[in-house]
Amino acid sequence: MLKECIDSILSLPLQPQEREIIIVDDGSDCSVEADLNAYADNISYIRKENEGVSVARNVGLEEAEGNYIQFVDADDKLMKGPYAHCIELIRNNPADMLLFDFTTTQSSAAAYTDEGPMSGTAVMRNRNIHGSTWGYIFRKSIGQNCRFTPGVSYGEDEEFTARLLIQAESVMMTDAQAYYYRQHERSATQQTSRNDKRLSDTRAVISRLYHLAETLPEDKHDALQRRVAQLTMDYIYNVIRLTRSEELLDSTLVDLRSEHLFPLPDKAYTTKYTWFRRMTNSAFGRKMLIMTIPLMKKER
């Protein structure tokens, strides 16, 4: 899968001097450097002790010398046609960030709709976003003060992406499905044995973003608060889905209330958000959520 990932990057319409492929081996059981000899002229291989995904990404950020950065997980790949469209967009509209879509199949649509540019604040204030760091290209200079929090394995993308968007003055968007996300039982989002870690990491991310929002000007504050509210909704949803415990849900809401994160803000962000907010505000609604959420198919 790693070789397929590298091949997908090398197939893009980029000259050798226009690309930089940095592979960070976060303490795998066996080094794969010898298996990548055929790529030696096209990659930089960094092997380090295992410290988790956040530290590994920070190492990549420190080593990167290009003007733009794209994160790619080793078991995924870039889609040649759609990603070529993203490259062309960046060349013609040198924005701070370019957000694109992803696919879980080996095919994607050939026609694309593009939007922008607009500020990252406007993006977060007016729409939902995908927080995954592999879902966009960003200018390295706007990430100078952004790093992943060491030790965080779940939700680290959400914190990093929100911090980037708040600083981005120009953002382009396209529905091109430029990233292939490989779904398999080893994917981090498919691991159900680490629920406590997932929930505690997410809770910490929400808290940090909430306190960051309190230090920002009104427009940026409102934009980041919308994201905090949505992440809090997702957090409550996952407490229900992963634990199915009414007692744990009640204690979670008490904890969130202590930091003014609950009740959820009375805002009409989306229809789903509005209904979820109303249901979590009543004991009957919470009981209904506990009964129905575990039976629902996990959303894309």
C-alpha positions as CSV (number, residue, x, y, z in Angstrom):
1,M,0.0,0.0,0.0
2,L,2.9,2.4,0.7
3,K,4.4,1.8,-2.7
4,E,0.9,2.4,-4.3
5,C,0.7,5.6,-2.3
6,I,4.1,6.8,-3.6
7,D,3.3,5.8,-7.2
8,S,0.1,7.9,-7.0
9,I,2.2,10.9,-6.1
10,L,4.8,10.3,-8.7
11,S,2.1,10.0,-11.4
12,L,0.9,13.6,-10.8
13,P,1.7,16.3,-13.3
14,L,4.5,17.7,-11.3
15,Q,8.1,18.1,-12.3
16,P,10.7,16.6,-9.9
17,Q,11.7,20.0,-8.6
18,E,8.0,20.8,-7.9
19,R,7.5,17.9,-5.5
20,E,9.0,16.7,-2.2
21,I,7.9,13.3,-0.8
22,I,8.8,12.9,2.9
23,I,8.1,9.5,4.5
24,V,8.0,9.5,8.3
25,D,8.3,6.0,9.7
26,D,6.9,6.3,13.3
27,G,8.8,3.4,14.8
28,S,7.3,0.5,12.7
29,D,8.3,-3.0,13.8
30,C,10.6,-3.3,10.8
31,S,12.1,-0.5,8.8
32,V,10.8,-0.4,5.2
33,E,13.6,1.7,3.9
34,A,15.3,-1.2,2.1
35,D,12.0,-2.0,0.3
36,L,11.9,1.5,-1.1
37,N,15.3,1.5,-2.8
38,A,13.6,2.0,-6.2
39,Y,12.3,5.3,-5.0
40,A,15.5,6.5,-3.4
41,D,15.9,9.4,-5.8
42,N,12.3,10.6,-5.2
43,I,11.8,10.4,-1.5
44,S,13.2,11.4,1.9
45,Y,12.9,8.6,4.5
46,I,12.9,9.5,8.2
47,R,12.7,6.7,10.8
48,K,12.1,7.7,14.4
49,E,11.0,6.1,17.6
50,N,7.3,5.6,18.0
51,E,5.6,8.7,19.5
52,G,2.3,8.7,17.7
53,V,0.7,10.3,14.6
54,S,0.8,13.8,16.0
55,V,4.6,13.9,16.5
56,A,5.2,12.1,13.2
57,R,3.2,14.8,11.3
58,N,5.1,17.5,13.2
59,V,8.4,16.0,12.0
60,G,7.1,16.1,8.4
61,L,6.1,19.8,8.9
62,E,9.6,20.7,10.2
63,E,11.3,18.9,7.3
64,A,9.2,20.2,4.5
65,E,10.8,22.9,2.3
66,G,8.0,23.4,-0.3
67,N,5.5,26.3,-0.5
68,Y,2.5,23.9,-0.1
69,I,1.9,20.8,2.0
70,Q,-0.3,17.8,1.5
71,F,-0.6,15.1,4.2
72,V,-1.1,11.5,2.8
73,D,-1.6,8.4,5.0
74,A,0.6,5.5,3.9
75,D,-2.4,3.2,3.2
76,D,-4.2,5.8,1.0
77,K,-3.4,7.5,-2.2
78,L,-4.0,10.5,-4.4
79,M,-6.4,10.3,-7.4
80,K,-4.6,11.4,-10.5
81,G,-7.3,13.2,-12.4
82,P,-9.0,15.0,-9.6
83,Y,-5.8,15.9,-7.9
84,A,-4.4,17.2,-11.2
85,H,-7.4,19.5,-11.1
86,C,-6.5,20.7,-7.6
87,I,-2.9,21.4,-8.7
88,E,-4.2,23.5,-11.6
89,L,-6.5,25.4,-9.2
90,I,-3.6,26.2,-6.9
91,R,-1.5,27.3,-9.9
92,N,-4.2,29.7,-11.2
93,N,-5.5,30.8,-7.8
94,P,-2.5,30.6,-5.3
95,A,-4.8,30.5,-2.2
96,D,-3.7,29.7,1.3
97,M,-5.7,26.5,1.3
98,L,-7.6,24.3,-1.2
99,L,-10.2,22.0,0.2
100,F,-11.3,19.0,-1.8
101,D,-13.4,15.9,-1.4
102,F,-12.5,12.2,-1.0
103,T,-13.6,8.8,-2.2
104,T,-13.7,5.3,-0.8
105,T,-13.7,3.7,-4.2
106,Q,-11.2,3.6,-7.0
107,S,-13.2,5.9,-9.2
108,S,-14.4,9.5,-9.1
109,A,-16.4,12.0,-11.1
110,A,-14.7,13.7,-14.0
111,A,-16.6,17.1,-13.8
112,Y,-15.9,19.4,-10.9
113,T,-17.5,22.4,-9.3
114,D,-15.2,25.0,-7.7
115,E,-15.8,27.8,-5.2
116,G,-13.8,30.7,-3.8
117,P,-11.7,32.3,-2.9
118,M,-13.1,33.3,0.5
119,S,-11.5,33.6,3.9
120,G,-11.1,30.6,6.2
121,T,-13.2,32.4,8.8
122,A,-16.1,32.7,6.3
123,V,-15.8,29.0,5.4
124,M,-16.1,27.9,9.0
125,R,-18.8,30.4,9.8
126,N,-21.1,29.4,7.0
127,R,-20.7,25.7,6.4
128,N,-19.6,22.3,7.8
129,I,-16.1,21.2,7.0
130,H,-14.2,17.9,6.9
131,G,-11.5,18.1,9.5
132,S,-9.2,15.4,8.1
133,T,-5.7,16.9,7.3
134,W,-5.5,14.9,4.1
135,G,-8.5,16.7,2.7
136,Y,-6.7,19.9,1.6
137,I,-3.5,21.5,0.4
138,F,-2.2,24.4,2.5
139,R,0.4,27.0,2.2
140,K,3.3,26.2,4.6
141,S,3.6,29.8,5.7
142,I,0.1,29.9,7.3
143,G,1.0,26.8,9.4
144,Q,4.1,28.3,11.0
145,N,2.4,28.5,14.4
146,C,0.3,25.3,13.9
147,R,1.5,22.0,15.2
148,F,-0.3,18.8,16.3
149,T,-0.6,18.2,20.0
150,P,1.8,15.3,21.0
151,G,0.0,12.3,22.5
152,V,-3.3,13.0,20.7
153,S,-4.3,10.1,18.4
154,Y,-8.0,11.0,17.8
155,G,-9.2,14.5,16.8
156,E,-5.8,15.9,16.2
157,D,-6.9,16.6,12.6
158,E,-9.8,18.7,13.8
159,E,-7.7,20.9,16.0
160,F,-5.0,21.5,13.4
161,T,-7.5,22.1,10.6
162,A,-9.5,24.7,12.6
163,R,-6.3,26.6,13.5
164,L,-5.2,26.7,9.9
165,L,-8.6,27.9,8.6
166,I,-8.7,30.7,11.2
167,Q,-5.4,32.0,9.8
168,A,-6.2,31.5,6.1
169,E,-7.1,34.7,4.2
170,S,-8.0,32.9,1.0
171,V,-9.5,29.5,0.6
172,M,-10.6,27.6,-2.6
173,M,-12.9,24.7,-2.6
174,T,-13.7,22.0,-5.0
175,D,-15.9,18.8,-5.0
176,A,-13.1,16.9,-6.9
177,Q,-12.6,13.6,-5.1
178,A,-8.9,13.9,-5.1
179,Y,-8.1,11.6,-2.2
180,Y,-8.7,7.8,-1.9
181,Y,-9.4,6.8,1.6
182,R,-8.9,3.1,2.1
183,Q,-11.4,1.6,4.5
184,H,-10.2,-1.6,6.2
185,E,-10.3,-3.1,9.7
186,R,-7.0,-1.5,10.7
187,S,-8.1,2.0,9.9
188,A,-8.0,4.2,13.0
189,T,-11.7,5.1,12.7
190,Q,-12.6,1.4,12.6
191,Q,-10.9,0.5,15.9
192,T,-13.5,0.0,18.6
193,S,-11.1,-1.2,21.3
194,R,-9.8,2.3,22.0
195,N,-13.0,4.1,22.8
196,D,-11.8,5.6,26.0
197,K,-8.7,7.1,24.3
198,R,-10.8,8.4,21.4
199,L,-13.3,10.1,23.7
200,S,-10.7,11.6,26.0
201,D,-8.6,13.0,23.1
202,T,-11.7,14.5,21.4
203,R,-12.8,16.1,24.7
204,A,-9.4,17.7,25.1
205,V,-9.4,19.0,21.5
206,I,-12.8,20.6,22.0
207,S,-11.7,22.3,25.2
208,R,-8.5,23.8,23.6
209,L,-10.5,25.1,20.6
210,Y,-13.1,26.6,22.9
211,H,-10.5,28.5,24.9
212,L,-8.8,29.6,21.7
213,A,-12.1,31.0,20.4
214,E,-12.4,33.1,23.5
215,T,-9.2,35.0,22.6
216,L,-10.2,35.8,19.0
217,P,-12.0,38.8,17.4
218,E,-15.7,38.5,17.0
219,D,-15.9,37.1,13.5
220,K,-13.2,34.5,14.1
221,H,-14.7,33.7,17.5
222,D,-18.1,33.0,16.0
223,A,-16.6,30.9,13.2
224,L,-14.6,28.8,15.6
225,Q,-17.5,28.5,18.0
226,R,-19.6,27.0,15.3
227,R,-16.9,24.3,14.8
228,V,-16.7,23.8,18.6
229,A,-20.4,23.3,18.7
230,Q,-20.4,20.8,15.9
231,L,-17.5,18.8,17.4
232,T,-19.3,18.8,20.8
233,M,-22.4,17.4,19.0
234,D,-20.2,14.7,17.4
235,Y,-18.6,14.0,20.8
236,I,-22.0,13.5,22.5
237,Y,-23.1,11.4,19.6
238,N,-20.0,9.1,19.9
239,V,-20.4,8.8,23.7
240,I,-23.8,7.4,23.0
241,R,-22.7,5.2,20.0
242,L,-19.6,3.8,21.6
243,T,-20.8,3.3,25.2
244,R,-24.6,3.0,25.0
245,S,-24.6,4.1,28.6
246,E,-27.2,6.6,30.0
247,E,-25.1,7.0,33.2
248,L,-22.0,8.0,31.2
249,L,-24.0,10.3,28.9
250,D,-25.4,12.1,32.0
251,S,-21.9,12.5,33.5
252,T,-20.5,13.7,30.1
253,L,-23.2,16.4,29.9
254,V,-22.4,17.6,33.5
255,D,-18.7,17.8,32.5
256,L,-19.5,19.8,29.3
257,R,-21.8,22.1,31.2
258,S,-19.0,23.0,33.6
259,E,-17.1,24.5,30.7
260,H,-20.1,26.1,29.1
261,L,-20.1,23.6,26.2
262,F,-23.6,22.3,27.0
263,P,-26.4,23.0,26.3
264,L,-25.4,23.3,22.7
265,P,-25.7,26.9,21.4
266,D,-29.1,27.8,20.1
267,K,-28.0,28.3,16.5
268,A,-29.6,27.0,13.2
269,Y,-26.3,25.7,11.8
270,T,-27.9,22.7,10.1
271,T,-31.2,20.8,10.4
272,K,-29.4,17.8,12.0
273,Y,-27.7,20.1,14.6
274,T,-31.0,21.8,15.5
275,W,-32.8,18.5,16.1
276,F,-29.8,17.0,18.0
277,R,-29.6,20.1,20.2
278,R,-33.3,19.9,21.0
279,M,-33.2,16.2,21.8
280,T,-30.2,16.5,24.1
281,N,-31.9,19.2,26.1
282,S,-34.6,16.8,27.5
283,A,-34.4,13.5,29.4
284,F,-36.9,11.9,27.0
285,G,-34.9,13.1,24.0
286,R,-31.7,11.7,25.4
287,K,-33.3,8.3,26.1
288,M,-34.5,8.3,22.4
289,L,-31.0,9.0,21.2
290,I,-29.6,6.2,23.3
291,M,-32.1,3.8,21.8
292,T,-31.7,4.8,18.2
293,I,-28.1,6.0,17.6
294,P,-26.4,2.6,18.1
295,L,-28.8,1.2,15.5
296,M,-28.0,3.8,12.9
297,K,-25.4,3.3,10.1
298,K,-22.3,5.3,10.7
299,E,-22.2,8.4,8.5
300,R,-19.6,9.1,5.8
